[in-house]
Amino acid sequence: MPAIAILLTLMLPIGQIQPTQPTDDVDVVEAARQDLAERLGIDGEVIEPHALWPVAWPDTSLGVREPGMMYAQVIVPGQIILLRVGDEVFEYHASDEGQVVYAGPYTVPPEVPASPLIDNPQEATEGRVRVEGMLVRTDDGALLYDELVDPQDLPEDTLPVLVTGMALQPFIERRWSGMESASSWVMVEGELEVRETGEPGAGWGRRGDLRVRLKAKRIQVLADRGRVPGSLSYAELARKRQEYDQMIVTVRGELTSGFEVSALSALDDGEEEWPRTWVEGDLSGLPRPAGGGAREVMKVEISGLFESRPRGAYGHMGEYGCRLTADAAYALSSILDYPALVDKAEQLDGELVTVRGLLFLGDGLSDLTPLSLPTDSPEVPACLVTGDLSGLVQEGETGAGPGLPAQIHGRFEVAKEGEGFGRNGTRQMRIESVFARLLEPVELPEILGHATLAVLRERIDGLGDLIIAGPDGDAQVLAQGLADFALAPAGSEWLRAEVIEADTGHLLRAVPSEGEATVLAEADSIRLPSWSPTGDSVAAIVDDEVVVYDVASGRRVATGQTLHGSSGRIAEYFWSPDGASIALNVVDPDAGEASTLNLSLETLDTTVLHPDEIVFGLLEDLQACYMGDGDEGGALVAGDCPTCGTRAEVLFRVSPEERLVAYAQHPERPAGVAGIASAGDEEGVARLYLIDTDDDGARQLIYTGAKEIRHLKWTGDGKMLSFAARRDGGWHGVLLSDGGRAIVTVPNILPAAPSIVEE
């Protein structure tokens, strides 16, 4: 079926009216052309019909009300007509009966990605917008999602955008009529409305829980069957061309392009001869040879709408069975990694670029940073990304996230001296995205090993099920109904320590690989179990004391508690690398005080390690101690006991506007990962930075968007990092690569310390 017939009922290029369209549409278009010619005093032949959308006007004003006039409140089927004169576009409103009304010059409204509307609607500005996404018919109405979704299995933890308005009814009647599971990938243009959270009954939808509504004036079908995530080889596309028909795809292949022919074929045909695909659309991203001649044969990646006909009817001679209408195209040889773009910033200013990097969505900005950054490299400034980000079909959580490995194609700009981009002008570079997509794992540095993440998935009764989750999304349940846990070190005969509920409060027990569990403690409150580095002891905070148990015998070995007369409670503790001592962080939030105690397992004494500071881990023979937090900021210092007064070394500094909330030193190199939040906003965004601790404290942002971050922990080889993050009203377990790539993300967990299982 020709593409114009497929899109006819929603967005019709008027110059190609099909026989199924009523002839009245042609009459109203001609009437609009004549009226515009008279208004502008020009020849009607220079006026080009541009587009037509069916609508249902709410009254006889056809959407153009004049002061003092009364209009009948009846539904009037009609159209919106756009006419082009040179670079200007003018809008007319019409009824099916032939009435035509001039609505003024037409301007394209700003495009807003659907993700911020869904994840953080209060950041959105109400008004006229365009939003691209998957529109699905449900019992709650027409709902717009920011990713490709199955109408039969909609995500339960996502609040989409409700779509209403005068363009919706014709869309439903002409597009979805008779369809059991109606859905389309669309561009909706209309008026955006946002309701504040926390107001009873203030939302839209059947349950009143939807915070965003889009009153559609136009609905343009971009693809009948959605968008294919990731990138396809041409052989994959050709092999399943009927399956990918009417879908937006990103495909890699070999493009032969000249004055009249542009055709895509496989990079390596192998044994099969795949039919070529006719290519049209926006190919401006491809380099042209000097002199303006035909493009050479080149290896390319093209993103756009794919169409397939069984007998072939595309191209000048109708010899091609498939067509790809490009939204973006670029030569594979021209793809830049983000640091290379920064190095060539002045040279590429104003040019179309294709760049790979780590994209952070959230906090009002979308920042592009390097996929990975060696610790001996200087900090690379972030680049603001605006424009079309709809190609980022996000797996797991959406919105502000742990960083999405992405490929962005768009116009690159460098700010003038004294100016900047973004809300506060803090970004010196910007990319106006034309097309964006997630990078597939095969395009990124391979993950070493097959690490998985152990977390407590929250249950309705407030307890958690211990699961092991891997990069492929599969989860294995190890135990049910736990309050806390800690996996035993690799090579141990024990599996884990776990906290379970009992009649008197909690039980702490050690679970072996074979045989019965050993009960170590029974108390009103037990939390944060942790194994010693040698794997023969388990510690936990038991009724506000840190108690250490010998696992084999179940015997209580040592107790660390707050000193007599001191205030506060134990918030966290750390084993020394040799397992001979434990540092106890004691925090009194009411008094704004913090200190660190030391429990020696040799002398069994509890002494003051730092009277006015807290530690973020015990290094080999040293402590990482956070000093300051006054008007001049603070610093993380490595030094000797008891007060970091000798051999003191500043690892990095924190400005007065920031506060350090978590830290973990890299096990093998002079670097660490630090959780840093706003000093004046307890509910502000916390970010994770990879920080060079051997030079000038250069930072690389690797995670953002969380309200709180806890339990940072590296793997033994320092190639992966786990932690718990509070975001979107709940806790998430996260496993990152050392470059900030999200390997595993598990939502809806208890805020217990995640454990990494290395295979």
N, C-alpha and C positions, 0 to 999 in steps of 0.2 A: 504494500500500500504506500503511495507517495507520502512523504513527510507532511506535506501541506494538508492532506486529508486527515492525517492523524491528529494534527493540531488545530483543525478547522474550527471545532466548536469552542475552543478556548482562546487561542491567540492566532488570528487569521491574517496573514499578509494579503492585503486586499487586492493586489495586482494579480492574484492567482485564484480567483473565486472558482469553486468547484460547482458542478451541476446540482449537487445536493443542497447548496445554500439557497435560501429563498431569494428571488429576484428583487424583493424589496430592499435587501441589503445593498445591492448595487445602486438602486435609486437614491437611497439616503446618502451614500458616499458621493454620488455625483452632485446631489443637492448641496452637500457640505463643501465640495470643491468650488462650486459656483459662488456660494456665499463668501468663502475666503478670498476668492479672486476679486470680488467687488470690494471687500474690506481693505485689501492691500493694494488695489489698483493695479493688478498684474494680470498677465495672460494665464488662464486656467491650465494651459498645457505644461507649465513649469511646476505645477503642484502635484506632488507624488503621493498617492495613497500609501500610508506607512503600516498601519496595523488596525485591527478591529477586535474588540472583546465583547462578548455577550454579557449583559447585566440585567438585573431586575430592579427598576427604579421604584423607590418607596412611595412616590406620589407623581402627579402629572407635571411637576416642575422639571422632571428629568435631571435632577441634581443641580439645576441652576435656578435658584430662587431669587425673585426680584422683590424688593421691599414693597410692602403694602398689598401684594398679590395673595389671593387665596388659591389653594391647590387641592384637588380631590385626593383623599388619602386612599389610593388604590394601587395595587402592584401593577406596574407598566413594564412588560418585557421590552428590551431594547438593546442598544449597543453603545459602546464608546468607540469613536473613530479618531484616529490620529492621522494627520496630513503633514507632509514634510515640504518645506520650501528652503532649498539649500541646506544650511545647518540648523534651521529652526523647525520646531514641530508644534503644531496647533491641535487643540482638542475640541471635538464636537460630541454632543450627546444626541442620541436618536431613539425613537420608539419603533416598534415593529410596524406601526401604522403609517410611518413615513414622516413624522414630526422630527425636525432637526433644530438643535439649539447650540449656539456658539458658547464654548466654555473657557476660552482664552488660551494663551500660550501654554504648552506642556513642558514641564521640566522633569527630568528623571529624579525621583526622590533618593535620598541616601540609602545605601544598602547596609543593613544591619545583620550580622550573622545570628543564626537562631540560638547558638549555644549560650551567649550572655543573657538572652531573654529567658531561657529556661533555667539557668543556674543562678543568675544574679540579676533579676529583673529591675531592682532598684537602681542599678547602674545605667539603665536605658533611659533615653529621652523620648517622651511621648511626642507623637506627631506623625507626619507622613513618611513612610519608609517602604523599602523593598526587603523581603526576607525569603531566602531560599531554604527549602527543606522537604521532608517527606510528609505529605498531607494524607491522613488516614481517616476513614469514616468509622466512628464508634458510637456506642450508646450515648456518650456525652456530647456528641456532635463531631464536627470536623476538627481534628487535632493535628498540629504541625510539630514534627520532631526534627532534631538537628542531625539525624543519622538515618541510615537505611534500616527500617524496622519491618517486621513481619506483622501484617494486620491481624493474624490469628494469635500472635504471642507478643503483645505489647509490653514494654518494660514497666514494671510495677513501681520502681523507685524513682521515676522521672515524672515531673509535672510539665507537660508540653504547653504549647500556645494554642488557645482556642481561636478558631477562625470563624467569623460570621461575616455579614455584609452582603451588599447587593450583587456581588459577583458569585456568591457561593451557590445560590439556588440554581442558576443556569448551569453551573459546573456540575452539580449533583445530577440534574435532570439529563444533561446531554453527555456527560462523561461517565458517571457512575451508575446510570440507570440500569438495573438488572444485574449489576455486579455483586457477587456474594461478599467478596473481600476487597472493597474499593480502596485504592491508594494510588498516588502518583507523586513523582518528584517534580516540584513546582517552584515558581517564583511568584510570591504573593505581594501585591502592592496595595497599600491601604493605610488606615489610621491606627496607630499603635496606642493602646491604653494599658496602664500598669496600676495595680492596686497594691497598697502597702500590706506587708505581712502583719499578722497579729490582730487584725480587725475581724471580729466574728461576723461571718456572713458576707464579708467584703469581696470574696472571690467570685469567679464565674464558673460555669459548668454545673452539672447536676448536683455535685456535692459542695459546690462553692469553694473548691480548693485550688482552682487555677488562677494564677496571679496576673497573667498577661492575656490580653485579647487583641486580635488584629481584625479590624473591620475591612474586609477585602473590597477593593474597587476593581481590581484586575487579578486574574489567576492565569498564569502562563504555564503550560505544561512544558517542562524541560525534558522529561523522559517518562514514558509510560510505566517503566518498571524499575525506576530508581537508579542508583549509582553503584558501580562495582568498586569495592574498596581495593586499595593497592594497585599494583601495576601488572598488566598482562604482557606476555610475549605475543608477537603476531601469530605464531603457530597456535597458541592457546585460544586466541580470539577466532581464528579461522576454523579451528577444529569444532568450536561450539558456537558458531555464528548465529544459529537460530535461538540458542539460549540467551545470548547477549543482545539480541535484537531489541531496539528501543531502550537501551540503557546507556548511561553515561560511563565511559570507560577511559582508562589511561593505558596506552599500549605502546610497546617498544618494537621498532622494526626498521626497515630500510626504505627511505623515501626517494623515489625518482620524481623530480619536479622540473617542469619547464614552462614554456609560455602557455601551453594548452593542456598539459597532462600533469597531474599530481597523483601518484599512486603509491600505496604502501604495500610492502611485501615482507617476508620473514628475513631476519638477520642471517639465519642458517636454515635453508629449506630441508636439509637432510635428505631422506629418501622420498618424501612426498612433495608433490607440486601443489602448493597452496594457491588458490586464486587471489589476485591482488584486490585491494580495496581502494576505491576512488576517494580522494581527500579534497575537501574544500574548507572554507571558513578562514579563521585568523591564523595565518602562517607567518605573521610579522616577527615572531621570536626567532625565526631561522635566519642564519647569516646568508647574505647574498654576495656572489662574486663581484669583484670590481667590474665596472662597465655595465652593470644591470642585466647581464645575460641570464641564461637559465641556471638554476641551482644545480650543483653537482649532486650525484647520488650520495646521501649521507645517512648515518645512523641517527635516529631521532626518537623522541618520546612525544606523543600527541595525546591530548585529553579532549574529549568531546562526545557528542551523541553518535552512537553507532546504529546503523540500520542495515537490514539484510532482506533481499528479495530472492525467492527461489530461482527465478529465471533470468535475473539480471536486467537492469534498466537504468543504471547510473552512468554518468560520464557523457561526453559529447556524442558518442556513438551508441550509448546504451549497452556497453560491453562489460560493465562491472556489476557484479552481483551484490556488492556491499558498498556502503558509503560511511565515511567518518567526517562529521562536521566539526572542525577544530575550534575549541575555545582557547587553547594554548598549545604551542608547539615549540620545541627547542631541540637543538642538536645535543646528543649525549656528550660529545666532547666539550661542550660549553658549560656544563654543570659545575658550579663552584661550591667548594666547602666554605662555610661561613668565614673562617679566618682569611681565606684567599680574597673574599669579597671586601673585607675590611682593608686588606693591604692595597687593593686597587680602587678604593672608594672614590678618590678624586677623578680617576680615569673613567669610572663607570657611572658617574653622576648623571642622572637623566636618562640612562639606558635601561632597556629591558634585560633582566638578568634571571637566571635560574640558580637557586642556591639551596644547599642542604644544611640543616642545622637543627637545634633543639628549640622548639617553640613552647613558650609558657603563656597560657591563657588565664587571665584573671587580674584582679586588683585594678580593673579599669584599663589595663594595657595588655598588649600581646607582644612579647619580647622574643626575638630570635637570638640565640647564643650558639657557640660551637657544640657539636655533638660530643666532643671530648676535648680536654685540655691538659696537656702534661704539666706537672707541677713546676717545671723550670721555664714555662712560657709566661709572658706578661698577661695581665688581665685584658680580655677582649671586650670592648664596650658592647652593650646590647643594642639591637636594632628594632625600632618600632615597626610592627606589621599591621597594616590596615587592609581593607578591601575584602575580597571574596575568600573566606576560609572554610567554605561549606564542604570542600573535599576532604576535610579531616574527619572521617568516620571514626569516632573515638570508641575504643573498646574499654569496657569497664566504666570508670567515672568520666564525667564530662566537665566542661568549664575549667576553672583554675585547677591545674593538674601537675603531676610530677614531671612534666616536660614531654612533649610529643616529638619524636624524630620525624621531621617533615621536610618536604621539598616544596619551595615557594617559587612561583614564576610571576614576575611583575615588574613595575617601574621602580627603579632605585633612585633615591635622592639623598643628598648631603646638605645639611642645614647651613645657612649662611652664618658668618661670624657674628656672635652675639645673639643668635636665635637658636631655636630647637623645636623638636616635635613632641607630641604628647600633651597631656593635660597641663603639666608644669614646665613644658619645654626642656625636659631633661634628656631627651634622646637626640643625638646628633645625626642619626641616619634613619631612613624610613623606606619601607617597601610597600607599595600599593599593589596588593596581591591580585592577580588575574585568575590564578588557579593554584590550589594548594592540595597536597595529598600526603598521607602518612607514608613514610618509608617502611618497606617490608623488612623483616629480620635479615633476609638474605643480602640486603643492600647495606647493612650495618656491620661493624666489626662483630665477629661471632662471639657469643657469650661463652666464656670458658666454663666448662663443667655443666652440670644440670641441677643447679641449686633450686630448692623449693622453700617455701615459707610456711612455718608453723604458727598458727594464730588460734585464738578462741573466738569462734563465730558466735555472736550474741544470740541468745534464745529469748523467748517471750517471758520466761520465768526469771530473767536477770542473770542466769548462769551462761556458760558457753560450751560449745562442742569443739574439741580440739581437732583441727583439720590441717592437712598438709596440702598446700595449693602450689601449682606449678605454672610456668609461663604459658602452657597450652590451655589454661583455664580449668583443668580437671582438679577435683578436690577429693581427698581421701579422709574419711573420719577415723581418728585414732581412739578417741574417748569422748564420752558424753557427760554433760552436767558438771563441769569444773568451774571453780571460781578463779583459779590462777594456775600457772604451770611454768616449768623450765625443763627443756630437754637436756639430757645428760651429755657430757662431752663425747666426741667420737672415740670409739674403741672401748668404751666402758661397758660393763656387763649390765648396767642399769639403763632403762629407757628414758625415764623422766621423773621429776618431782611434781606433785600435783596437790592443789588445795581443793577440798571438796566440802560441801556443807554437811554438818552433823547436828544432832539434837542440841548440843551445847554450844554450837558456833561453827568452828571449822576444824578440819583435820588436815595435817600435812603428812603426806606419805610418799615413799620412794617406790617406784614400780620397776621391777627387774625385767629382763628379757624373758626369763622363765621363772615360774613359781609365784608365790603370794607377795603382795605389796607389804612393805614395812612401814608401820605408823611411826612417825617421828615426833609429832606434836599434836596437842588438842588444846584449843584456846578460843576465846570469843572472836578474835580477829587474827587472821594470818594472811600476809600478802607478800608479793615480790620474792618468791623463792629463787635461789640462784646457786648453781653448782660451783664448787671450787675449781681452779684450773686443773688440779690433779684428778678430779672426779671422784674423790673419796668422801667428800663432805658436802652438805647442803646447808645454806643459810636462808633465813627468811625473817621478815619483820613480824614478830609475834607479840601482840598486845603492846605495841610501841617500843619493843626491844629487838635488836638484831641478835638472833640466836643461831649458833652453829651446831650442827649435828653430824656425828659420825654415821654414815649411811649403813655400813655393814652391821653394826651393833645396835643402831638406833639410839646411841647414848648422846646426851647433851654435852657438848665440848666446851663451849664458851658463850658468854653473854655480853653484848655491848649495849649500853643504855645511856640516856642523857644524864649528865652529871647532876648531883644534888644541888638544888637551888637554881638550875638553869631552866629557861623557858623554851618552848617549841617542841616539835616532834620530829622523828626521823622520817625524812622524805625519800631518801635514796641512799644506796650504799654501793661500794665498789671493792672487789677483791684486788689485792696486789698481784702482779704477774706470777710470783712464786707461791701464792696461797698462804703466806705467813701472817698477813694482816688484812684488815678491812677498814676502809674509810667510811664514816657515817656522816652524811649531810643532815644537819639539824636546822630546821627552818621555823621561824616564828613570824607568820605573815602579818599578824596584828601589830607587832612591834617593829616590823620591817628589818628583822635581824636574821643572820644566818651564820653558822659556824660549822667546823668539821672536827669530829672526834676520830680517834684511832683505836681500834680493837686489835691487840696483839694476841695471836693464837699461841705464842710461846710463853708470855708472862701472864696471859689472861687478864691484863689490865686494860682499862679504857682511859685514854688520856686525850688532852686537847692537841689536835694537829694544827688547826688554824682557828684562832679565837673569833675572827671577824669575817672570814671568807668561807666559801665552799669550793670543793674540788669537783671536777668533771672527769674523774678517772685517775687511776694511779699508773704512772708510766714506769718503765724499768728504772728503778733506783730514784725516781723523781715523782713529784706530784704536779698535775696540771691544775693550778689554782687560779680562780677568778678574783682579781683584785680591783677595788675601786667601785665604780658605778656612781661617782659623784658628778660634780659640775663639769669635770674634765673628761668624763667617760671612764672606761675601765680597760683592763688588759688581762689576757690569759697568760699566766706566768708559770714556767717550769722551774722548780728549784728543790732544795733539800728540805727536810723536816727541821724544825717544826713550823717555821713561818715563811718559807721560801726566801729567807733572808740571805742565804749564801748560795753561790752558783745560780743565782736568779737569772732567768733568760726569758725575755718577752717573746711569746710565740706569735701573738698578733694583738692589735688594739681594737677597741670598740668605741664608737663615737658617743657623745652625751645623748644623742637622740635614739640610741639603740640599747638593747639589753641582751645579754647572752642567756639563752634558755636551755641549751643542750650542747654537748660537745663530745666528740670521739676522735682520739688521735689515731692516725693511720698506723698500722702495725709494722710497716716496713720502710716507709719513706717520710721525709719531713713535710708532712701535710696532715690536715685534719678536716673533719666536717663539723661545721658549727651551725646551730640553730639560733638565729638572730631575729628579734622582734622589736617593735616600737617601744621606746622607754615610757611614753606617755599614754599608750593605748593598750589596755590589758586584753582587749578583744580584737586587736589589729592582726594583720597577716604576719605569720612567722615564715621565714625563708631559710632554706639550707644552702650553705655556701661551702665549696671545697676551697680551703684556705692554705696558702703556702706558708709554712711555719719556719722556713729556713732563710727567708730573705726579707721581703717588704710586706708580707701579709696580703699578697694579691688574691683576689676572690674570683671564683667562678660560681654563678648561680646554678644550682642543680635541682632545686625543688621549691615551689612556692604555692601559696593558696591556703595553707592550713592555719587554723586559729591556735593550735597548740601542737608541739612536737615532743615526744618522749622516747626514751629507751634506744638511743642511737647505739648501733653495734656493727663493727666490721667483721667480715669473714677473716679467717686466719691469714689468707694471702692478700687481703686488702683490695680485692677486686669487686666486692659487693658490700652493700650496706643495708641494714634493716632498721625499721623504726615504726612507731605508732603515731598517726597524725589525726587530729580532730578537725574535721571539715564537713561542711554541708549537714550539720546537725548530728553527726555521728563519728565514730572512730574507724580508721582505715589502717590496715597493715600494709607496709610498703617495702619492697625489695628493689633497690636501685643498683645499677652498675656504678663504678667509680667515676664515670663520666656523666652521670645523671640520667641514664636511660632507665625508664621504669620496666623492670623485668616481670614483677608480680605486684598486683594491687588487689587487696581483698577488702571490700567494704563491710560495714556492720559487724565490727568485732568489739570485744571488751578491751579496755585500755591496758591490757597486760603486755609485758614485753614480748614481741615476736621473736622467734628463734629461726635461724637459718639451718637448713638441712643440706649439707654438701655431699654430693654423690660422686 
